Structures are given as C-alpha cells and as structure tokens.
C-alpha cells in the first residue's frame, strides 16, 4: 500500500515547504490540477530534480489529446499522469502509449463515470495502471451541506445512505472488477480518523491532500497516516 500526497493549493511556496518536510514518508507526490495550471510543467521538472527518490504525478486530468499532453508531462519528469475515465478510449490509449514510451504509468480518475464496473474493466484492458475512486471538492462540499439545492437530494442521499463510505463504495467496485494487474486508488477526505476504514477496503494507493497539507505538523501527519498501513 502506497501513500501519495497531493499538493492541492496554488500556493507554490507552501507546497514546496510541506514537501520538504514529508517527502521521506510518501511514495508519490501529486502536482494537483490547480497547482499544475498555476505553475506549469516546470514545477514537475523542478520536483523531479529536487526529489528524485519519489514518484511525481502530474494531475493533468486529460480528456482529449491524450498522447500529446501525457508525453509533455513525462518529458518534464512526471512518472504518472492522470486521465479522466470519461474520456474516449482513443484518448486514453494515446496517454497509455505515451506512458509506455516514457516508462511511466497512467491513473484514471472515475469522476463522472456512471457504470463503474464496466469502465474499470475497459480501462484495465486499455492498459491503465491505476484506477481511482474520487470524491472531489465539489461533491464533498455538497455532501457537507444538506441544505444545498444545487443538486437536489444528492447531497443528503450521500450523507444518509453512504456517509464517508461514498468513495469507499467506488473503491469496492474498482477492486471487485479488476481482473489483472491494475491497481486501485482512492482519494477524498482521507485523514487519520478514517484511514483505518480505508485500509480495511484494501486500496493499493491512498491519496491524501488536506490532512497533510493543512496540518500544523505535516511530517507528523504523514507519518501517522502511514503507520496505519502496517497495522
């Protein structure tokens, strides 16, 4: 089981400061999409130079031009690039081809995917290495506000029926439908209080953002979360 930390804020100085504290406790550092937009691929290149011992994920969230975008990410030092599971097979095939040439890998984010079991099998057949159940920022905001009317009934249903298990339900579906060597990942509101439950569901990769990035002592938070992996 691996730990990935997401640099999920556009504050570049803060991100680098935190990474300097936590890099020995994590396997992969993700240049989150907002930061990637703000700082560009030069940040990926700089992180590869400064922290050569850990993987670098470029959270490009590719939805088209798969080979072109993924190739550029790998050329700048990424070892993993994200695509959206809702992208076309041709787009994802292009990204996987770029990963193969670069010796890297592709992670597919299932946000927006309706038929998860079918898509997991398709993504694995294409050659995606990591498949990620993701409860994104907007979904978490909805779920934390039962009075929101932006998506009537959805927020309350998530809280009432699934609670935290909403991303865990996706993880279970991913694991149940992987037939080969693809790996299951999970991201969304994971912290020291619920990481035991996450570990019980058997992900290969646990992705943590704010519980580490927003901690008073980020290295302590990362070490604590990692300790739960070995219990």
N, C-alpha and C positions, 0 to 999 in steps of 0.2 A: 504494500500500500504506500503510495507516494503522496507528498504534500506539495501543493502549488499555491503560491501566494500571488494575489492579484494586485498590481499597482493600479488602483482603480480611481485615482483622483488626478486632475490635470496639474496639480501642484508638483512639478518635477523635482524641486529641491527636497520636498518632504519625502517623495518616493525613494529617491536615492539614499537619503538619510536612513530610512527604515530598512532598506535592502542591505545596507552596510551592517546593520545590527542583526538581521535574521538569516542571512544567506547560508550560514552553516546548518540551519535547521530545516531548510526546504530543498526539494529536488528540482523544482521548476519555478521560475519567476515569469509571471504573465504581464506583458505590457498591455494593460487594459485598453479597450477601444477608445475611451475619451482621451487617455494619455497618448495613445498612438496617433490620434488625429491632431492633438496639440503639438507634440514633439517630433513626430515623423519617425521614419525608419532609422535615422541617425542615432536615435536613443537605443534601438535594438542593437546596433553595431557597437555603441559605447558599452552597453551592458555585457555583451559577449566578450569584449576586451577586458573589462574590469572583473568579471565573474565567470571565467572560463570553465569552472567546475560544475556549473549548474545549467540546466536546460533553460532556454528562452522561448516563451510562447508569444507570438505576435497575434493579438486578438483582432484580426482583420475582419472577421465576420463576413467572409466572402459570399456574395450572392450571384456574381457573374464575373467573367474574365478570370476564371479560376487559375489557369496556368500562369497567366501574366502576373497577377497580384501575388500569388504564392511564391513564384520564382523570385520576385523582388524581395519579399520578406526573407527568404532563405539566403539570398545573396548578401543581405545585410546582417546575417548571423543568427537568424531565428532557427531553432531546432524543431519547433512546432508552429503550425499556423491553423487558425480556426476558419471553418466554413459554416454556413447555415444549412441545417438539414433540409430546409425547404427549397434550397437551390436545386437547379436541374441536375440530373445525373451527369450531363456533359460538363457542367461547370465543376462539379466535384471530382470527376475523372481527371480533368485538367489539373486541378490542385494536387491530386494524388500523384499524378505523373511528375509534377514539379518536385514533390517531396521525395519521390524515388530517386530522381536525378541528384538531389542535394543530400541524400542520406538523412532526411528529416521525416516528419510524420504530420498527419492531418488529424485535427479534432473536429468532429461535427457537433454543433450546438442544436439541440432539438426544439428550441423555442419556436412555437408556431406549428410544429408538426402535430397533426391530429391522430393519425394512425401510427402510433409509436412502434408496435411490434413489426409491422410490415417495413417501415422505414429503417429500423435497426438492421433487419436482415439485408435490405438493399444496400445500405451504407457499408456494411461489412463486406458484401460481395464486391463493391467498388474498390475496396482496399483502405477504407478509413480505419485508422488505428485506435482512436479514442472516440467514444460516443458519450455525449454529456447531457445529463438531465439538468435543466437550468430553470430556476425560478428567478426571473430578472427583477430589476429595481422597480419597474412599474407594477409588476404583479405583487411584489411584497408591499408596496405602498397601498395597493387596492386591498390586499388581504388584511392590512393593519387598520383599515378604515371601513368598518361595516356600514357607515352612513354614506359612502361614496355612491353616486348614481351614474358614474361614468360607464360602468359595465354592470347594469342592474342584476343583482342576485349572485353574480360570480364571486365577488369578494366574500360575502357572507357564507357562501357554499364552501369555499376553500377553508375558511376558519372553522365552520361547523363540522364538516364531513372529514376533512383531511388534517386540519391543524398544520403542524410542521410537516406532516408526512406527505405534503403535496410534492416536493422534489423527491422524497424517498419513494413515492409511488412510481415516478418516472424511472428512478434507478432500478427498482424491482423489475419493471418491464424491459429495460435495457438488458439486464443480466439474464432474464428468462429467455431472451430471443437472440442472444449471441451464440453462435454455433461453432465459431472457430477461435481465432486469436485476438479478436478485438477486445479492447479494454473499456470498462465502464467508469465514467467520471460523474461527479456531482458538484454543483455549486448553488449557493443561495442560502444566506443567513446561517451559515455554519459557525459555531463558536464552541467554547469549552463546555458550555452547559448541555449541548445536544450532540456533541461529536461521538459520544458512546453509542447513541442510537444510529448515527450514520455508519459507524464502523460495523455495527451488527448487521447492516444490509450489504456489506461486502464490496464496496467500491474499490477499484484499482487506483483511482486518483481522487483525492479530496482537495477541492479548490476553496481557499479561504481569502476573503478580502478584508472587510472592515474589522473583524475580530482581531486581526493582526495589525492592519494599517492604522486603525484608530485607537490602539491600546496605548496606555501610558508607558508600558514597557514592552515594546513589540517583540524583542527577543524572548522574553519570558513567556509571552502569549504563544508564540510559535512553538517553543519548546514544550509547553504544557499540552498543546493540541497534539503534537507529535507523540508524546508519551502515551496517549490513548490508543495509538495504532498497535502497540505491542502488548496490550493487556490480554 
